[in-house]
Amino acid sequence: MQSLFFFLIALALLIAVHEFGHFWVARRCGVKVLKFSIGFGKPIWQKTGKDGTEYIVAAIPLGGYVKMLDECEGEVPLEQLGQAFNRQTLGKRTAIVAAGPIANLLFAIVAYWLVLVSGVPGIKPIVEQVAEDSPAAFSQILPGDQIKQINGEMTPTWATVDQVLRTIADDGGIAEITLVRHESKVIKKIKIAQQSMLVASPNNIIKDLGLTAKLYDLKPVLGKVIENQAAAQAGLKTGDIILSTNGQMIESWQQWVEVIKANAEKELSVALNRKNQKITLNLTPKRAEQSHGFIGAAVDSSATAVPEPLISELRYGPISGVIKAIQKTWQMSSLTVKSFIGMLKGEVSTKNLGGPISIAQSAGASADRGSVAFLSFLALISISLGILNLLPIPILDGGHLMLYFFEWVNGKPVSEAVQLQGQKIGLILLLALMFFAFFNDLSRQFGL
Amino acid sequence: MLKQRLITAAILIPLVVLSILKLETSQLQWFIGLVSVLAAWEWLSIIGINDVIKRLIWVVGLILVVALIAYLPMMFILILALLSWLAASVVILKYGHTGLPARLAKLFKKTRFGIVCTFLLLTFFWLSITILHRTPLGPEQLLYVLVSVWLADTGGYFVGKKWGKTPLAKSVSPNKTWQGVWGALGLSAVWAIVAYTLGINGDLSLLLWLCLTLLTVMVSIVGDLFESLFKRSFNVKDSGNLLPGHGGILDRIDSLIAAVPIFVAGLMLTGSL
């Protein structure tokens, strides 16, 4: 329910941004705007401005519109003809139509800028181990090295290392890694195997290179407990803090993992703290494939604060942040286009096409993780909205732009009969797409 | 005139061959970009954009469009190129003798339609060369297409001169004959077999390789005629005099602008790109 709430807020906001783009440019061009509505259906709030525009908030927040004075949609009094949309020059009409998607892209830039300037916390990329015979070992990366830059991009956190490597892997190529080793700079080159960014479940690219992150002792707090595994069967629950096993004190999650691994198929007496009550349970780890013990539970890493020396932050200055935010928006836009074409070609599973349900879930999940994550999420959805609207499908903004393009080439507007046919086809295409997205959602929810 | 032509050729041919074989794709794309920009410059002047500033703006626009379109998947670009040249072939074959019907003729006289064609065709040309050149056999195959088109030109010219009598597309280019086309196809077929024995075909069978070459050569003739069609629509004789003795750069590469995208699209569709 909470996800749905955040989703509706996100959607209403982004639609408002989109429609405001149309609205603002229309007014600048001297077009009379009759209605500016967020959502459709029954109005729940409305107000008529001094300019004669009706501002409406409607009940169903899945869309919105700007209604302009237009001879194609109704009678226009003679003295207002100059303010009618259809009487504007081709350039002005193009600007008004393009303004919606552009507003969404600008919004994304601003949102990313806010995220980058306020800083994204993370863990400093210090290498703990380098696997033998791995690409990292060949490139002579050593334990203790701190990854400073990759191909000229600053990488203050492991998350940014992952992100930059992924962009390089999209084409496949050489990464030039700048390391800090004993306070001096070392540059190493490493070959990155090609891996499309569009794969649904990508490999762990950092692990594939043979790198292990420097970690810190995590508090032994249970995060996720998998059903029908040893931990769940023994009665362990999310939030439990492990105190001791067989009388031996457990100080860290890492230590607890070692104890479990060493005691496959042996009964352990586990003391734990659940909501400030001490409980003792009997737990028998199962034998995993690698022949060590396994109980099917994961750590709650958020229970432990990151130790000071490993705290890092991805943060840009106000000016460099602008450039970075534009880059990021561009990158996500082209990824959106690519994944869309990939879907049409059948390369990317259409399961990636998230309909309202999965978007609502991500909205809730990102709101849980704080305002920075929610802003990034808003930016991403804003980009999708902008790009989707630019698709050359009649009835979408992109479809109108396509008609204007033909008008520009031909010197006269596309005939109404052709426009009408185009709208029919566009509507069918759009409905098919929506059906697809919803169907994927439902099958994800219910495992159809 | 002939001497000048030979000297220009003697300088240009080694330059082109060396750039294709020696340069990295990332470097070659700028060279091809330069050629495309010069061709666009001439094409824009053909379609009546005489104002230098305006032409400059459109050329910059072309570069931006290419940079944007390069982000699209290559399959998308190549299929679009294939369809565009298919449409051009239909127009040429259907109306080559009689001249364009009124509506099409009006369209072909529109400067803006000319701009769209310029943009599309040069974008396909520029990008398909970079797509091909990147592949392991790319430089050799690119050179192969160039030689095929030049040989087809030569074969067409001599056979047409000696035996030519049935005009191909009277209203567009009265000098081109069907006999010339057979000459062009014959000579390039021989060349295709030679290249096959040299292993330039990659993993294509001889039959497919031959078909692809002949298709490429046929479309290259369409490319030549398509440029003439534009010149005729805008009443222009020469496209420029950038290359001494050869006329404009566009006259030199008009066949290639059509041939390379078709060849690359063919390679992609046969799965050997």
Interface residues (C-beta under 8 A of the other chain):
Chain A: S334 V337 K338 I341 G342 K345 W408 V409 N410 G411
Chain B: Y71 L72 P73 M75 F76 L107 K110 R112 F113 V116
